Amino acid sequence: MAENTVTVREARAHLADHINRAEEGTPTVITRNGQPVAAVVPIADFDALEDAADVLLAREAEAVLAQGGPTVTMAELLADLFTERPDSAA
């Protein structure tokens, strides 16, 4: 586990300190019942993670297209996104 690990209670009590540490480059892992559930990380690390996820998704999409995989129109995508599902909680 990370060197700087705190409970939710400790994180709540000292949030400004953990934000300051993140600004200085040190992440804080937050645990609940002994299990890691969140992290306060430097924004550069967060941005890099999001960029990497975007690249991975783009590569996966390109692979599907290269294999002749299915495509959908924007209208179909939006309709699917905004259609209520029977198992979704309202």
C-alpha positions as CSV (number, residue, x, y, z in Angstrom):
1,M,0.0,0.0,0.0
2,A,1.1,3.6,-0.5
3,E,3.4,5.2,2.0
4,N,0.8,7.9,2.8
5,T,-2.4,6.0,3.7
6,V,-5.1,7.3,5.9
7,T,-8.7,6.3,6.9
8,V,-11.7,8.2,5.6
9,R,-12.0,9.8,9.1
10,E,-8.4,11.0,9.0
11,A,-8.7,12.2,5.5
12,R,-11.8,14.2,6.3
13,A,-10.1,15.8,9.4
14,H,-6.9,16.7,7.5
15,L,-8.1,17.2,3.9
16,A,-6.2,20.4,3.4
17,D,-3.0,18.7,4.4
18,H,-3.6,15.9,1.9
19,I,-4.3,18.4,-0.9
20,N,-1.1,20.2,-0.1
21,R,0.8,16.9,-0.2
22,A,-0.8,16.2,-3.6
23,E,0.3,19.6,-4.9
24,E,3.8,18.7,-3.8
25,G,3.6,15.4,-5.7
26,T,2.7,13.0,-2.9
27,P,-0.5,11.0,-3.3
28,T,-2.6,9.9,-0.3
29,V,-4.6,6.6,-0.4
30,I,-7.8,6.7,1.6
31,T,-9.1,3.5,3.2
32,R,-12.4,2.4,4.5
33,N,-12.5,-0.7,6.7
34,G,-8.9,-1.4,5.8
35,Q,-9.5,-1.4,2.0
36,P,-8.3,1.3,-0.4
37,V,-11.3,3.2,-1.8
38,A,-9.9,6.5,-3.1
39,A,-6.9,8.6,-3.6
40,V,-5.9,12.3,-3.5
41,V,-3.3,12.6,-6.3
42,P,-1.4,15.4,-8.0
43,I,-3.5,16.8,-10.8
44,A,-0.7,15.9,-13.3
45,D,-1.0,12.3,-12.4
46,F,-4.8,12.4,-12.7
47,D,-4.5,14.1,-16.2
48,A,-2.0,11.5,-17.3
49,L,-4.3,8.7,-16.2
50,E,-7.2,10.2,-18.1
51,D,-5.0,10.7,-21.2
52,A,-3.8,7.1,-21.1
53,A,-7.4,5.8,-20.7
54,D,-8.4,7.9,-23.8
55,V,-5.5,6.4,-25.8
56,L,-6.5,2.9,-24.7
57,L,-10.1,3.3,-25.7
58,A,-9.1,4.8,-29.1
59,R,-6.8,1.8,-29.8
60,E,-9.6,-0.6,-28.8
61,A,-12.0,1.2,-31.1
62,E,-9.5,1.1,-34.0
63,A,-9.0,-2.6,-33.4
64,V,-12.7,-3.3,-33.6
65,L,-13.1,-1.3,-36.8
66,A,-10.0,-3.0,-38.3
67,Q,-11.7,-6.4,-37.7
68,G,-14.9,-5.2,-39.4
69,G,-16.7,-4.7,-36.1
70,P,-20.1,-3.0,-35.7
71,T,-20.5,0.7,-35.9
72,V,-23.4,2.9,-34.8
73,T,-24.5,6.4,-35.8
74,M,-24.4,9.2,-33.3
75,A,-28.2,9.2,-33.2
76,E,-28.2,5.5,-32.2
77,L,-25.6,6.1,-29.6
78,L,-27.6,9.0,-28.1
79,A,-30.8,7.0,-28.2
80,D,-29.1,4.2,-26.3
81,L,-27.6,6.6,-23.8
82,F,-30.9,8.2,-23.0
83,T,-33.2,5.2,-23.1
84,E,-34.3,4.1,-19.6
85,R,-33.4,0.6,-18.8
86,P,-35.7,-1.6,-16.7
87,D,-32.9,-2.4,-14.2
88,S,-31.9,1.3,-13.7
89,A,-32.8,3.0,-10.5
90,A,-34.8,6.2,-10.8
